[in-house]
Amino acid sequence: VQLVESGGGLVQAGGSLRLSCTASGSIFSMNTMGWYRQAPGKQREWVADITSGGLTNYVDSVKGRFTISRDNAKKTVSLQMNSLNPEDTAVYYCNAGGLSRTIRPFDSWGQGTQVTVSP
């Protein structure tokens, strides 16, 4: 299963970006999908996730600013990021788990997309 992210870029503080991630390959079902980020010199951290039923969770630092959503039919997950600040600068990674068509579990990561927020 492959995940491909898009939508990163450079934005000024206070601005917005929308990240998208599309899954492809041998997919029978998808469970929780999520976003992680890794800032320079720091460990990768969980940002938000969404269950197949639409329940969402967020790290405290993005609550009220970021919104995660998914389209199960299109096998996509998105992250709308508003009120961005320089501390949000990082490489953002999409993650998804589920079952392949051969009923084997998978846990896949995207290649990452850079988000840079200037002061």
C-alpha positions in Angstrom: 0.0 0.0 0.0 1.4 3.4 -1.0 0.6 6.8 0.4 1.3 10.0 -1.5 1.1 13.3 0.2 0.7 16.7 -1.4 0.0 20.3 -0.4 3.1 21.4 1.5 4.9 24.6 0.9 6.0 27.9 2.3 3.5 30.2 4.1 3.7 33.2 6.4 2.7 33.0 10.0 -1.1 33.2 10.3 -1.6 31.6 7.0 -3.2 28.3 6.0 -2.2 25.2 4.1 -4.1 22.0 3.3 -2.3 18.7 3.1 -3.8 15.7 1.3 -2.8 12.0 1.3 -4.0 9.4 -1.1 -3.7 5.7 -0.6 -3.4 3.2 -3.4 -2.6 -0.5 -3.9 -4.1 -3.7 -2.6 -6.5 -2.3 0.0 -9.4 -4.3 1.6 -10.1 -1.9 4.4 -8.5 1.1 6.1 -8.6 1.8 9.8 -7.2 4.9 11.4 -5.4 7.4 9.2 -3.3 10.1 10.7 -0.7 12.8 10.3 2.7 13.1 12.0 5.4 15.7 11.7 9.1 15.9 12.3 10.9 19.2 12.9 14.6 19.6 12.4 16.5 18.0 15.2 13.4 16.6 16.8 11.7 13.3 17.0 8.6 12.5 14.8 5.5 13.5 16.7 1.8 12.5 16.2 -0.4 15.4 15.1 -3.9 14.1 14.5 -5.8 11.0 13.5 -9.2 10.0 12.3 -10.9 6.6 12.6 -12.8 4.9 9.8 -16.0 6.1 11.5 -14.8 9.7 11.6 -13.7 10.1 15.2 -10.8 12.6 15.4 -8.0 13.3 17.9 -5.4 16.1 17.9 -2.3 16.9 19.8 -2.9 19.8 22.1 -0.7 22.2 20.2 -2.9 22.1 17.1 -6.4 21.9 18.6 -8.6 24.6 17.2 -6.2 25.3 14.4 -6.0 22.0 12.4 -8.8 19.9 11.1 -8.4 16.3 9.9 -10.9 14.7 7.5 -11.1 11.7 5.3 -12.9 10.4 2.3 -13.2 6.6 2.6 -14.4 6.2 -1.0 -11.4 8.0 -2.4 -9.0 6.6 0.2 -7.8 10.1 1.1 -7.1 11.9 4.4 -6.6 15.7 4.6 -5.2 18.1 7.1 -6.5 21.7 7.0 -4.0 23.8 8.9 -5.0 27.3 9.9 -3.3 30.0 11.9 0.1 28.5 11.2 3.1 29.6 13.2 6.8 29.0 12.8 6.7 26.1 15.4 4.5 24.2 12.9 7.5 24.0 10.5 8.3 20.4 9.8 8.1 17.5 7.4 4.5 16.1 7.6 3.9 12.4 7.1 0.7 10.6 6.4 0.1 7.2 8.0 -2.6 4.6 7.5 -3.3 1.1 8.6 -5.7 -1.6 7.5 -6.0 -4.9 5.7 -4.8 -5.7 2.2 -6.9 -7.7 -0.2 -5.0 -10.8 0.9 -6.2 -10.0 4.4 -2.8 -9.0 5.7 -2.4 -6.0 8.0 -0.5 -3.1 6.7 0.9 0.1 8.3 2.1 2.5 5.6 3.8 5.8 5.6 4.0 8.5 3.0 7.2 10.1 1.8 6.6 13.3 3.6 5.8 16.9 2.6 7.6 20.0 3.8 5.7 22.7 5.5 7.6 25.9 6.3 6.1 28.8 8.2 8.0 32.1 8.1 7.7 34.6 10.9 
